[in-house]
Amino acid sequence: MSKADMLGDSPTFDAVAQPMSSRAASFARFSGQETEPAVGRQETLRMPVEGLAHNPFNPRVELRSIDELADSVASRGIIQPLTVVTRLAFLDAHPGQSELGRAAFVVVDGNRRLAAARLAGLDDVPVHVDDSLAESADILLETALTAAVQHESLDPLDEAKALARLVEVHGSQRAVARALGKSSPWVTQRIALLKLTPELQAAVEDRSLPVEIARNVGQLPAQQQKDAVQEALEKRAQTKERKRAQTAKGANAVSTPPTDAGVDVPEQVSTPVRILPPTSDASSVASDVPRVLQPASPQVQSPWDDGNKVADLVFEKMSASQREVLLERLLAAQGRD
């Protein structure tokens, strides 16, 4: 039993439960917001490449990076089907359009994929046919613009132009943001690129001006933009240099283990030093350079308990004249005893 059956007839419920318009329904399906399956919707088909035409109102000013995409298509094929409308539906929305050639279908979403398929030499490609996307020129334009904006590979200036045209269709930036599931500042910042001076727009195109800086500067008056860009680029360079210096400092830092980290540090042993008295002996002076500070010779323990050893030690250290003096002193001491 449906909710309407359970609630019964009610003017209020009937007003709320009105079906979506064909315009809203088709746009919801394309944007992935559909909650119920579409009745009679066609499945994926295979269409010959020569039977497809590019959308003359494609928001992409230039189809770029086709060579790289063609390499992928040649090896893996086209994974995401192209969204197309019939020639008749397209001409109903745009009478008198003569750029379709003899194609039976017009690509609404997938113009880069079609170009890559042709370059890769594919015979056919997968497509979804949905003529409800071409019920009017506005719906067709809205669908193509939304598809372009949702592709991340869209160039910043092409994206800005597509958003600006969507504002014309929806009437406000807030409505565009709501339709795309984005915030109003997101839309405002991107459209701001169109307010840049021609010189700065060219810098965005050749990627010499970062798009993040350009979007902020685009919201300033034209006469302030050049100085603002210079200041922003200088700050950006300083930030990069600071980060690079910090990285280099971290890479070259040497950690010193703490003293209590369990590492045994050998103790320094100092050599005893003795002060030499002044001497007039030239040979002694020559051998004592420097003579003020000189390592002391090892001290010998005197054997005082053994007279013979004491005598040997003393005589060894004395000259002959000094030994005679010592003997005289010893004899004199013995005589006094």
C-alpha positions in Angstrom: 0.0 0.0 0.0 1.4 3.4 -1.0 1.8 6.3 1.5 -1.0 8.1 -0.3 -3.4 5.2 0.2 -2.5 5.0 3.9 -3.0 8.8 4.4 -6.1 9.1 2.3 -7.0 11.9 0.0 -5.7 15.3 1.3 -5.4 18.6 -0.5 -2.2 19.3 1.4 -0.7 15.9 0.5 -1.8 16.1 -3.1 0.0 19.5 -3.4 3.2 18.1 -2.0 3.1 14.9 -3.9 3.0 16.5 -7.4 5.4 14.9 -9.8 8.5 16.7 -10.8 8.6 18.6 -14.1 10.2 16.9 -17.0 13.0 19.5 -16.8 13.7 18.8 -13.2 13.4 15.0 -13.6 15.8 14.9 -16.5 18.4 17.1 -14.7 18.0 15.0 -11.5 18.7 11.8 -13.5 21.8 13.2 -15.1 23.1 14.6 -11.8 22.7 11.2 -10.1 20.0 12.5 -7.8 17.2 10.3 -9.0 15.6 8.2 -6.3 13.3 6.1 -8.4 14.1 4.3 -11.7 13.0 6.0 -14.8 10.3 4.2 -16.8 11.3 3.2 -20.3 14.8 4.4 -19.9 17.2 2.9 -22.5 20.1 0.7 -21.6 23.7 1.0 -22.7 24.0 0.6 -26.5 26.9 0.4 -28.9 27.0 3.1 -31.5 29.4 3.5 -34.5 31.8 6.3 -34.0 31.0 7.9 -37.4 27.4 8.2 -36.3 28.2 10.6 -33.4 28.7 14.3 -33.5 30.4 16.6 -31.0 28.1 19.1 -29.2 28.6 22.5 -30.9 27.9 24.1 -27.5 30.5 22.1 -25.6 31.8 24.3 -22.7 35.3 23.0 -23.3 37.0 25.6 -25.5 39.7 23.1 -26.4 39.8 19.3 -26.0 43.2 18.8 -24.4 45.3 15.7 -23.5 43.6 13.6 -26.2 46.7 11.7 -26.9 47.1 10.3 -23.4 43.4 9.5 -23.2 43.6 7.7 -26.6 46.4 5.5 -25.3 44.2 4.5 -22.3 41.1 3.9 -24.6 43.2 1.8 -27.0 44.3 -0.5 -24.2 41.2 -0.6 -22.0 38.4 0.7 -24.1 35.8 3.3 -22.9 34.6 2.4 -19.5 32.0 5.2 -18.9 29.4 5.4 -21.7 28.8 8.6 -23.5 25.5 10.5 -23.0 23.9 11.3 -26.3 20.6 12.7 -27.7 19.2 12.0 -31.1 19.7 14.4 -33.9 16.0 15.2 -34.1 15.8 16.1 -30.4 18.9 18.3 -30.6 17.6 20.1 -33.7 14.2 20.6 -31.9 16.1 22.5 -29.2 18.4 24.3 -31.6 16.7 24.7 -35.0 18.9 25.5 -37.9 22.0 24.0 -36.4 24.2 22.9 -39.3 27.4 21.6 -37.6 26.2 18.0 -37.1 27.1 16.6 -40.5 25.3 13.3 -41.1 25.5 12.1 -37.5 22.4 10.5 -36.1 23.3 11.4 -32.4 24.9 14.3 -30.6 27.2 13.9 -27.6 26.1 15.8 -24.5 28.6 14.3 -22.1 31.8 12.6 -23.4 33.2 14.8 -26.2 36.8 14.1 -25.0 36.1 10.3 -25.0 34.7 10.5 -28.5 37.8 12.4 -29.8 40.0 9.8 -28.1 38.0 6.9 -29.5 38.5 8.3 -33.0 42.2 8.8 -32.5 42.5 5.3 -31.1 40.7 3.9 -34.1 37.7 2.4 -32.3 34.8 1.4 -34.5 32.1 1.9 -31.9 31.6 3.2 -28.3 29.1 2.6 -25.5 26.4 5.3 -25.2 23.3 6.2 -23.2 20.5 7.8 -25.2 18.3 10.2 -23.3 16.3 12.7 -25.4 14.8 14.2 -22.2 18.1 16.1 -21.8 17.3 18.0 -25.0 13.7 19.0 -24.3 14.8 22.6 -24.6 17.9 24.6 -25.3 18.2 25.6 -21.6 18.1 22.0 -20.4 20.6 20.9 -23.1 22.9 23.7 -22.1 22.5 23.0 -18.4 23.2 19.3 -18.9 26.4 20.0 -20.9 27.6 22.6 -18.5 27.0 20.4 -15.4 28.8 17.5 -17.1 31.8 19.8 -17.8 31.9 21.2 -14.3 31.7 17.7 -12.7 34.8 16.6 -14.6 37.9 17.5 -12.6 40.0 17.7 -15.7 38.2 20.8 -16.9 40.6 23.8 -17.2 40.1 26.5 -14.5 39.0 29.2 -17.0 36.7 26.8 -18.9 35.2 25.8 -15.6 34.7 29.5 -14.7 33.0 30.2 -18.0 30.7 27.1 -17.6 29.7 28.2 -14.1 29.0 31.7 -15.3 26.7 30.4 -18.0 25.0 28.1 -15.5 24.3 31.2 -13.4 22.5 32.7 -16.4 20.4 29.5 -16.7 19.6 29.2 -13.0 19.5 32.9 -12.1 21.9 33.0 -9.2 25.1 31.5 -7.9 23.3 30.0 -4.9 21.0 28.1 -7.2 24.0 26.8 -9.2 25.7 25.7 -6.0 22.6 23.9 -4.9 22.2 22.1 -8.2 25.9 21.0 -8.2 25.9 20.1 -4.5 28.6 22.7 -3.8 28.8 25.8 -1.5 28.1 29.3 -2.7 31.8 30.3 -2.0 33.0 27.4 -4.1 31.1 28.9 -7.1 32.1 32.5 -6.3 35.8 31.7 -6.1 35.8 29.9 -9.5 33.8 32.5 -11.3 36.2 35.2 -9.9 38.8 34.0 -12.5 36.7 35.8 -15.1 37.3 39.1 -13.3 41.1 38.8 -13.6 43.0 41.1 -16.0 43.8 39.6 -19.4 47.5 39.4 -18.3 46.7 37.4 -15.2 44.2 35.1 -17.1 47.0 34.3 -19.5 49.2 33.4 -16.5 46.5 31.1 -15.3 46.3 29.4 -18.7 50.1 28.8 -18.9 50.1 27.7 -15.2 52.7 30.4 -14.2 50.1 31.7 -11.7 48.7 29.1 -9.2 44.9 28.9 -9.6 44.4 29.1 -5.8 46.1 32.5 -5.7 44.2 33.6 -8.9 40.8 32.8 -7.4 41.5 35.0 -4.4 43.0 37.8 -6.3 40.1 37.8 -8.8 37.8 39.1 -6.1 39.8 42.3 -5.9 39.6 45.4 -8.0 41.6 45.2 -11.3 44.1 47.9 -10.2 45.0 46.0 -7.1 45.4 42.5 -8.6 49.0 42.7 -9.9 50.4 43.8 -6.6 48.3 41.3 -4.7 49.6 38.5 -7.0 53.2 39.6 -6.4 52.8 39.7 -2.6 51.1 36.3 -2.6 53.8 34.7 -4.7 56.5 36.1 -2.4 54.8 34.7 0.7 54.4 31.4 -1.1 58.1 31.3 -1.9 59.1 32.2 1.7 56.9 29.5 3.1 58.5 26.9 0.7 62.0 28.1 1.7 61.1 27.9 5.4 59.8 24.4 5.0 62.9 23.4 3.0 65.2 24.8 5.7 63.3 22.9 8.4 63.5 19.7 6.4 67.3 20.1 5.9 67.8 20.9 9.5 65.9 17.9 10.6 67.9 15.7 8.2 71.3 17.0 9.4 70.6 17.0 13.1 72.8 14.7 15.2 71.4 13.4 18.4 73.8 13.2 21.5 73.0 10.3 23.9 72.4 11.4 27.5 75.1 10.6 30.0 72.9 8.2 31.8 72.0 6.3 28.7 74.0 3.3 29.7 77.1 4.2 27.6 80.4 3.7 29.4 82.7 6.7 28.9 86.3 6.0 29.6 87.8 8.1 32.4 90.6 10.4 31.5 93.8 9.7 33.4 96.0 12.7 34.1 99.7 12.3 34.1 101.4 13.8 37.2 103.4 16.9 36.5 106.4 18.1 38.5 107.9 21.6 38.6 111.6 21.6 37.8 113.9 24.0 39.7 115.9 26.5 37.7 119.3 25.3 36.6 122.4 26.8 35.1 123.3 23.6 33.3 122.9 24.3 29.6 122.5 20.6 28.7 119.9 20.2 31.4 118.0 23.2 30.1 118.1 21.8 26.5 116.8 18.5 27.6 114.0 20.0 29.7 112.0 21.8 27.0 109.5 22.8 28.2 111.4 22.7 31.5 108.6 24.2 33.7 106.1 21.4 33.1 107.5 17.9 32.6 106.0 14.6 33.4 107.4 13.1 36.7 109.4 9.9 36.5 108.0 6.9 38.2 108.7 7.0 42.0 110.7 4.0 43.5 109.8 2.6 46.9 112.9 2.9 49.1 113.8 -0.4 50.8 114.6 1.1 54.3 114.5 -2.3 56.0 117.4 -3.5 53.9 120.7 -1.6 54.4 122.5 -3.1 51.4 119.6 -2.2 49.0 119.5 1.3 50.4 123.2 1.7 49.8 123.0 0.3 46.3 120.2 2.7 45.5 121.9 5.7 46.9 125.3 5.0 45.3 123.6 4.4 41.9 122.1 7.9 42.1 125.2 9.7 43.3 128.4 10.9 41.6 131.8 9.8 43.0 132.4 13.1 44.8 129.0 12.9 46.4 129.6 9.3 47.5 132.8 10.5 49.3 130.9 13.1 51.1 128.4 10.5 52.2 131.1 8.1 53.4 132.7 10.8 55.4 129.4 11.6 57.0 128.7 8.0 57.8 132.2 7.5 59.3 131.9 10.6 61.4 128.5 9.4 62.7 129.9 6.0 63.5 132.8 7.6 65.5 130.3 9.7 67.5 128.5 6.5 68.4 
